[in-house]
Amino acid sequence: MPEPLSAEDEARFLKMAEENPEMTCGEAPVEILELASSEAEPTPFMEEYFAVGHAEFLAVKHGRRINLPKNLMDRAILVLWTRAGILHTAHIMGQESPDANVGFFDDEGLY
């Protein structure tokens, strides 16, 4: 099980999600992938991380802010978190994920 993130690391990762919403799955931080695969459900930090990244991704994609209803954001968080755990498995097995070039905060095709 990974060490919990410090408050400084959490802030750094949240800023990264906000400033880099178009990062690909292959560019996702290993620490985030490891955290996603270490819990049975998303932690409050993981929920905030994926919510920030997904909201920024949608803003870039649509050219404006999109205010998703809570139930849709919750679904996006869950599928993005699940994919992050799968990406971590591929990483530790030394395999490239077929999603390596897909947007890390893009939930299209995950439902």
DOVEX-376362 format. One record per residue: residue number from 1; chain; y, z, x of N, C-alpha, C in turn; residue in three letters. Coordinates in steps of 0.02 Angstrom, whole numbers, plus 32768, in hexadecimal, padded with zeros to 4 digits. Layout:
NODE   n chain nnorth  nup neast canorth caup caeast cnorth  cup ceast res
NODE NUM     A      Y    Z     X       Y    Z      X      Y    Z     X ALA
...
END
This chain:
NODE   n chain nnorth  nup neast canorth caup caeast cnorth  cup ceast res
NODE   1     A   7FC5 8000  802A    8000 8000   8000   803E 8000  802D MET
NODE   2     A   806F 7FD5  801D    80AA 7FD1   8047   80D6 800F  8040 PRO
NODE   3     A   80FD 801A  8074    812F 8050   8072   8164 8040  803E GLU
NODE   4     A   817C 8071  801A    81B2 8064   7FEA   81F0 804A  800F PRO
NODE   5     A   8216 8020  7FEE    8253 8005   800C   8289 803A  800B LEU
NODE   6     A   82B2 803A  803F    82EC 8066   8040   8320 804A  8010 SER
NODE   7     A   8351 8072  7FFF    8387 805B   7FD3   83AC 8020  7FF3 ALA
NODE   8     A   83B3 8022  8035    83D5 7FEC   8058   83AC 7FAB  8054 GLU
NODE   9     A   836A 7FB0  805B    8340 7F75   8057   8340 7F59  8010 ASP
NODE  10     A   833E 7F85  7FDE    8341 7F6D   7F99   8382 7F47  7F8E GLU
NODE  11     A   83BA 7F62  7FA5    83FB 7F41   7F9C   83FB 7EFD  7FC0 ALA
NODE  12     A   83DE 7EFB  7FFB    83DB 7EBC   8022   83B2 7E88  7FFD ARG
NODE  13     A   8379 7E9B  7FE1    834F 7E6B   7FBD   8370 7E55  7F7B PHE
NODE  14     A   8392 7E82  7F59    83B6 7E6F   7F1C   83EE 7E3D  7F2C LEU
NODE  15     A   8411 7E49  7F63    8446 7E1A   7F77   8427 7DD7  7F89 LYS
NODE  16     A   83EE 7DD8  7FAB    83CC 7D9A   7FBD   83B9 7D73  7F7E MET
NODE  17     A   839E 7D95  7F4C    838B 7D74   7F0D   83C8 7D56  7EEB ALA
NODE  18     A   83FF 7D7A  7EED    843C 7D63   7ECC   845B 7D27  7EF2 GLU
NODE  19     A   8459 7D29  7F33    8479 7CF5   7F5B   844C 7CB9  7F6B GLU
NODE  20     A   840B 7CC0  7F60    83DD 7C8B   7F71   83AB 7C7E  7F38 ASN
NODE  21     A   83C4 7C6F  7EFC    8398 7C68   7EC2   836B 7C2A  7EC5 PRO
NODE  22     A   837A 7BFC  7EF3    8352 7BC0   7EF8   831E 7BC3  7F30 GLU
NODE  23     A   8313 7BFE  7F4C    82DF 7C03   7F80   829C 7BEF  7F62 MET
NODE  24     A   8273 7BD2  7F8C    8230 7BBD   7F75   81FF 7BF6  7F7D THR
NODE  25     A   81C5 7BED  7F5F    8190 7C1F   7F66   817C 7C27  7FB0 CYS
NODE  26     A   817F 7BF0  7FD5    816E 7BF3   801C   81A1 7C18  8045 GLY
NODE  27     A   81DD 7C21  802B    8213 7C46   804E   8218 7C8E  8037 GLU
NODE  28     A   81F1 7CA2  8006    81F6 7CE6   7FEA   81E7 7D1A  801F ALA
NODE  29     A   820C 7D51  801F    8200 7D85   8051   81BA 7DA4  8049 PRO
NODE  30     A   8197 7DAB  807F    8154 7DC7   807E   8155 7E0E  8061 VAL
NODE  31     A   818A 7E33  8070    8190 7E78   8056   818F 7E79  800A GLU
NODE  32     A   81B1 7E49  7FEB    81B3 7E44   7FA2   816E 7E32  7F87 ILE
NODE  33     A   814D 7E02  7FA8    810A 7DEE   7F93   80DA 7E2A  7F97 LEU
NODE  34     A   80DF 7E4F  7FCD    80B4 7E89   7FD6   80C0 7EBE  7FA1 GLU
NODE  35     A   8100 7ECB  7F93    8110 7EFB   7F5E   80F5 7EE5  7F1A LEU
NODE  36     A   80FB 7EA5  7F0C    80E4 7E8B   7ECC   8098 7E94  7EC4 ALA
NODE  37     A   8074 7E8E  7EFA    802B 7E92   7EF4   8011 7ED9  7EFA SER
NODE  38     A   803D 7F09  7F07    8025 7F4D   7F13   8027 7F7B  7ED6 SER
NODE  39     A   8042 7F64  7EA0    8048 7F8D   7E64   8026 7F6B  7E28 GLU
NODE  40     A   8012 7F94  7DF8    7FF0 7F79   7DBD   8021 7F58  7D8C ALA
NODE  41     A   8061 7F67  7D93    8094 7F48   7D6A   80D5 7F49  7D92 GLU
NODE  42     A   8105 7F1F  7D7E    8143 7F1D   7DA5   8167 7F60  7DA5 PRO
NODE  43     A   817E 7F74  7DE0    81A5 7FB1   7DE6   81EC 7FA3  7DCE THR
NODE  44     A   8214 7FD7  7DC1    825A 7FCA   7DAE   827F 7F9E  7DE0 PRO
NODE  45     A   8273 7FA8  7E21    8293 7F7C   7E52   827C 7F34  7E4A PHE
NODE  46     A   823B 7F29  7E42    8222 7EE5   7E3A   823F 7EC5  7DFC MET
NODE  47     A   8245 7EEB  7DC6    8262 7ED0   7D88   82AA 7EBA  7D95 GLU
NODE  48     A   82D0 7EE5  7DB8    8316 7ED3   7DC6   831A 7E97  7DF5 GLU
NODE  49     A   82F0 7E96  7E28    82EF 7E5F   7E58   82E2 7E1C  7E36 TYR
NODE  50     A   82AD 7E19  7E0D    829D 7DDA   7DEC   82D0 7DC9  7DB5 PHE
NODE  51     A   82ED 7DFB  7D94    8320 7DED   7D62   835F 7DCF  7D83 ALA
NODE  52     A   8374 7DEC  7DBB    83AE 7DD2   7DDE   83A1 7D8A  7DF6 VAL
NODE  53     A   8369 7D80  7E18    8358 7D3E   7E32   8351 7D0A  7DFC GLY
NODE  54     A   8330 7D1C  7DC6    8325 7CEC   7D8F   8367 7CDB  7D6D HIS
NODE  55     A   8391 7D0D  7D61    83D1 7D00   7D41   83FC 7CD1  7D6C ALA
NODE  56     A   83FC 7CDD  7DAD    8422 7CB2   7DDA   8403 7C6C  7DDD GLU
NODE  57     A   83C1 7C68  7DDD    839F 7C27   7DDD   83B4 7BFF  7DA0 PHE
NODE  58     A   83B3 7C1F  7D65    83C7 7BFD   7D28   8410 7BE6  7D2A LEU
NODE  59     A   843C 7C10  7D47    8482 7BFE   7D4C   848B 7BC0  7D78 ALA
NODE  60     A   8466 7BBC  7DAE    8469 7B81   7DD9   844C 7B44  7DB5 VAL
NODE  61     A   8413 7B4E  7D96    83F0 7B17   7D74   841A 7AF8  7D3C LYS
NODE  62     A   843A 7B23  7D15    8460 7B0C   7CDA   84AB 7B05  7CE6 HIS
NODE  63     A   84C2 7B1B  7D21    8509 7B16   7D30   8534 7B48  7D0B GLY
NODE  64     A   8516 7B7A  7CEE    853B 7BAF   7CCB   850D 7BEA  7CC1 ARG
NODE  65     A   852A 7C23  7CB2    8502 7C5F   7CA5   84DB 7C58  7C65 ARG
NODE  66     A   849C 7C6B  7C67    8471 7C6B   7C2D   845E 7CB4  7C1F ILE
NODE  67     A   846D 7CCD  7BE4    845B 7D11   7BD1   841B 7D0F  7BA7 ASN
NODE  68     A   83E3 7D17  7BCA    83A3 7D16   7BA7   839A 7D55  7B7C LEU
NODE  69     A   837A 7D4E  7B43    8367 7D8A   7B1D   8338 7DB4  7B48 PRO
NODE  70     A   833A 7DF5  7B3E    8312 7E24   7B67   82C8 7E11  7B68 LYS
NODE  71     A   82AC 7DFD  7B30    8264 7DEE   7B30   8254 7DB1  7B5C ASN
NODE  72     A   8281 7D80  7B5F    8275 7D46   7B8A   827D 7D58  7BD4 LEU
NODE  73     A   82AE 7D83  7BE4    82B6 7D99   7C29   827A 7DC3  7C3E MET
NODE  74     A   8263 7DEE  7C12    8228 7E17   7C22   81EB 7DEB  7C30 ASP
NODE  75     A   81E3 7DB6  7C09    81AB 7D88   7C16   81B2 7D65  7C58 ARG
NODE  76     A   81EF 7D50  7C68    81FC 7D2E   7CA8   81ED 7D5D  7CE2 ALA
NODE  77     A   8204 7D9B  7CDD    81F7 7DCC   7D11   81AC 7DD3  7D1C ILE
NODE  78     A   8187 7DD9  7CE7    813F 7DE3   7CED   811B 7DA8  7D0E LEU
NODE  79     A   812C 7D6B  7CFA    810A 7D31   7D18   8120 7D26  7D60 VAL
NODE  80     A   815F 7D33  7D70    8176 7D2C   7DB5   8157 7D61  7DE2 LEU
NODE  81     A   8152 7D9E  7DC9    8131 7DD4   7DEE   80E7 7DC5  7DF9 TRP
NODE  82     A   80C6 7DAB  7DC6    807F 7D99   7DCD   8076 7D63  7E02 THR
NODE  83     A   80A0 7D30  7E00    809B 7CFB   7E32   80A7 7D17  7E78 ARG
NODE  84     A   80D6 7D46  7E7F    80E3 7D64   7EC1   80A5 7D86  7EDC ALA
NODE  85     A   8080 7DA8  7EB1    8042 7DC7   7EC7   800E 7D94  7EDD GLY
NODE  86     A   800B 7D5C  7EBA    7FDD 7D26   7ECC   7FF2 7D07  7F0E ILE
NODE  87     A   8033 7CFF  7F18    804D 7CE5   7F57   803B 7D13  7F91 LEU
NODE  88     A   803D 7D54  7F85    802B 7D84   7FB9   7FE2 7D7C  7FCC HIS
NODE  89     A   7FB7 7D73  7F9A    7F70 7D69   7FA8   7F66 7D2B  7FD4 THR
NODE  90     A   7F88 7CF5  7FC4    7F82 7CB8   7FED   7F9B 7CC6  8034 ALA
NODE  91     A   7FD1 7CEC  8039    7FEE 7CFC   807B   7FBC 7D23  80A6 HIS
NODE  92     A   7F9E 7D57  808A    7F71 7D80   80B3   7F30 7D5B  80C3 ILE
NODE  93     A   7F20 7D29  809B    7EE4 7D01   80A9   7EF4 7CC5  80D7 MET
NODE  94     A   7F33 7CBE  80E9    7F47 7C88   8116   7F47 7C43  80F5 GLY
NODE  95     A   7F4E 7C42  80B3    7F4E 7C04   808E   7F94 7BF3  8077 GLN
NODE  96     A   7FA3 7BB2  8074    7FE3 7B9E   8057   7FDA 7B98  800C GLU
NODE  97     A   8009 7BB4  7FE8    8007 7BB2   7F9F   801B 7B6D  7F87 SER
NODE  98     A   7FFB 7B54  7F50    8012 7B15   7F33   8059 7B1B  7F18 PRO
NODE  99     A   8072 7B58  7F0E    80B6 7B64   7EF6   80E9 7B6C  7F2E ASP
NODE 100     A   80D5 7B5F  7F6C    8101 7B6B   7FA6   8146 7B4A  7F9E ALA
NODE 101     A   814A 7B11  7F7F    818A 7AED   7F78   81AA 7AF5  7F34 ASN
NODE 102     A   818F 7B20  7F0B    81AA 7B2E   7EC8   81DD 7B66  7ECF VAL
NODE 103     A   8210 7B65  7EA5    8242 7B9A   7EA5   8223 7BDE  7E96 GLY
NODE 104     A   8231 7C0F  7EC0    8214 7C51   7EB9   822A 7C74  7E78 PHE
NODE 105     A   8267 7C66  7E61    8280 7C85   7E24   827C 7C57  7DE8 PHE
NODE 106     A   825A 7C1F  7DEF    8250 7BEE   7DB9   8210 7BFF  7D93 ASP
NODE 107     A   8216 7C0E  7D53    81DB 7C20   7D2C   81BB 7BE5  7D07 ASP
NODE 108     A   81D8 7BAA  7D0F    81BD 7B6F   7CEB   8175 7B63  7D00 GLU
NODE 109     A   814B 7B59  7CCE    8104 7B4A   7CD9   80D9 7B87  7CE5 GLY
NODE 110     A   80F5 7BC3  7CE1    80CD 7BFF   7CEE   80B2 7C21  7CAE LEU
NODE 111     A   80C1 7C04  7C74    80AB 7C23   7C36   806D 7C02  7C1B TYR
END
